[in-house]
Every structure is written in C-alpha cells, then in structure tokens.
C-alpha cells in the first residue's frame, strides 16, 4: 500500500504534444506519493478562432475603421468624455449583430467603460438595446 499525503496541490500539465500519465506524483512538501486517477492526452493545439470568425473579424475591422472615420466625435458624451471617438460600442451586443453597423455607437474609451460598467442605466439611456426585441423586429428568430 502506498503512503497517503494530505497536502493540497494542483496538477499542472500544459503540454499539448505528449501524453502524460499522472497516476503517481510526489508531494512537493513531504515527498510522499500522491495517487490520482487523471490522465492527460492532447494531440494538437486547439484553434484560437474558427475560419468563419476570422473572416468576420477582418470584415469588422474594415467596418469599424470606416465607422470611426465617419463619426470622429463621441456619441455618448457622458461625464469625463474626451470627445474623440476611439472605440465602437455594440448597442445590441455582438453575436448576430456583430457586423450590423446600425447597432454601432462611436465613443471614447472613458464613455465606453462607463456604459459597460453601468448596464441598467445604460439601457435606460438607450446605449444598450434589447436583443430579443430587435431580433423579432428584424425577423431573425
């Protein structure tokens, strides 16, 4: 029978090319063997983005640059506003409306951060739209 160790520790296996059998590990505090039932095997790294999302990302960057050129001033104009638009706020969040420029709002980083932090007040002020109502209105459901 193997000696048991009661020290807590985490198994960290980040390798994505090899198979690791981590059934027997030593505790770094006392040196006793720790028995686990975990096996780690990954043959290749996971994709960071799908091909569809990459294509959408490229199209979004073009739309974003065009929108910010057309709207150089912050449209939110909240307290602490710098007046120079540098970011796009997605009023209907992203997802289905990711490339829909009618849901874009040009804003400075200060206003964008304020909008994202204060969800309920932003909804009341019209900075965040109800996605479900917008989907029904446009026949996307």
Wavefront OBJ file of the C-alpha trace (Angstrom):
o trace
v 0.000 0.000 0.000
v 1.308 3.446 -0.946
v 1.658 6.147 1.714
v -1.004 8.857 1.515
v -0.251 12.539 1.538
v -2.800 15.054 2.811
v -1.123 18.182 1.423
v -3.130 20.000 -1.219
v -1.525 20.658 -4.597
v -2.615 21.095 -8.179
v -1.676 19.015 -11.169
v -0.373 21.336 -13.862
v 0.039 19.721 -17.273
v 0.087 22.261 -20.082
v 1.896 20.191 -22.738
v -0.130 19.809 -25.917
v 2.117 17.366 -27.789
v 2.751 14.471 -25.392
v 0.684 12.054 -23.327
v 1.277 12.271 -19.591
v 0.358 9.585 -17.099
v -0.134 11.425 -13.834
v -1.318 8.482 -11.764
v 1.641 8.736 -9.388
v 3.006 12.103 -8.307
v 5.142 13.164 -5.376
v 4.049 15.849 -2.970
v 6.461 18.769 -3.172
v 6.137 19.415 0.568
v 6.713 15.984 2.085
v 7.905 13.803 -0.831
v 5.229 11.110 -0.349
v 3.500 9.658 -3.383
v 0.106 11.062 -4.244
v -2.202 8.728 -6.161
v -4.582 10.273 -8.679
v -6.790 8.943 -11.454
v -6.229 11.669 -14.008
v -4.759 11.100 -17.473
v -3.760 13.955 -19.802
v -3.629 13.472 -23.556
v -3.910 16.157 -26.224
v -2.538 15.587 -29.690
v -2.699 19.097 -31.179
v -3.316 22.662 -30.019
v -6.867 23.993 -30.099
v -7.791 26.588 -32.698
v -7.994 30.075 -31.240
v -10.625 31.191 -33.775
v -12.755 29.433 -36.345
v -12.297 30.302 -40.009
v -15.746 31.938 -40.014
v -14.840 34.154 -37.045
v -11.534 35.150 -38.697
v -13.407 36.209 -41.828
v -15.929 38.171 -39.749
v -13.069 39.768 -37.812
v -11.440 41.078 -40.984
v -14.750 42.463 -42.218
v -15.422 44.018 -38.802
v -12.065 45.837 -38.785
v -12.948 47.444 -42.139
v -16.438 48.432 -40.920
v -15.016 49.751 -37.652
v -12.396 51.950 -39.358
v -14.993 53.310 -41.786
v -17.497 53.991 -38.978
v -14.942 55.790 -36.800
v -13.864 57.914 -39.793
v -17.472 58.934 -40.410
v -18.113 59.557 -36.690
v -14.983 61.206 -35.223
v -16.784 62.563 -32.127
v -18.046 60.552 -29.150
v -21.781 59.906 -29.447
v -22.276 59.163 -25.741
v -20.960 62.463 -24.335
v -21.008 61.340 -20.685
v -19.180 62.904 -17.728
v -15.422 62.810 -18.308
v -15.806 62.443 -22.080
v -12.714 63.166 -24.183
v -14.918 63.874 -27.257
v -12.596 61.893 -29.603
v -14.169 58.564 -30.611
v -11.682 55.697 -30.459
v -13.918 52.682 -29.814
v -17.095 51.078 -31.100
v -19.829 50.200 -28.620
v -22.178 47.438 -29.820
v -25.589 48.588 -28.586
v -27.140 45.171 -29.287
v -24.004 43.369 -28.080
v -22.253 41.165 -30.594
v -23.339 37.768 -31.934
v -25.985 38.178 -34.651
v -25.467 41.953 -34.697
v -21.625 41.815 -34.787
v -21.391 43.271 -38.309
v -24.584 45.360 -38.204
v -23.393 48.978 -38.365
v -26.853 50.252 -37.343
v -26.148 48.957 -33.817
v -22.708 50.617 -33.613
v -22.017 53.661 -31.493
v -18.750 55.617 -31.714
v -17.428 56.581 -28.300
v -14.295 57.457 -26.391
v -12.736 54.889 -24.063
v -13.973 56.718 -20.937
v -17.614 56.690 -22.055
v -17.385 53.103 -23.340
v -16.059 51.903 -19.995
v -18.838 53.797 -18.175
v -21.510 52.274 -20.449
v -20.194 48.744 -19.907
v -19.980 49.154 -16.112
v -23.471 50.616 -15.626
v -25.736 48.196 -17.507
v -29.152 49.182 -16.150
v -28.576 52.913 -16.502
v -27.138 52.405 -19.992
v -30.288 50.522 -21.019
v -32.425 53.353 -19.674
v -30.382 55.900 -21.648
v -30.631 53.835 -24.867
v -26.977 52.809 -25.045
v -27.882 49.102 -24.748
v -30.735 47.685 -26.813
v -32.931 44.675 -26.083
v -31.550 41.987 -28.394
v -34.647 39.791 -28.365
v -36.957 42.669 -29.324
v -34.532 43.709 -32.068
v -34.416 40.123 -33.411
v -38.243 39.939 -33.510
v -38.427 43.353 -35.176
v -35.985 42.300 -37.903
v -37.389 38.771 -38.280
v -34.239 36.980 -37.145
v -35.941 34.447 -34.841
l 1 2 3 4 5 6 7 8 9 10 11 12 13 14 15 16 17 18 19 20 21 22 23 24 25 26 27 28 29 30 31 32 33 34 35 36 37 38 39 40 41 42 43 44 45 46 47 48 49 50 51 52 53 54 55 56 57 58 59 60 61 62 63 64 65 66 67 68 69 70 71 72 73 74 75 76 77 78 79 80 81 82 83 84 85 86 87 88 89 90 91 92 93 94 95 96 97 98 99 100 101 102 103 104 105 106 107 108 109 110 111 112 113 114 115 116 117 118 119 120 121 122 123 124 125 126 127 128 129 130 131 132 133 134 135 136 137 138 139 140 141
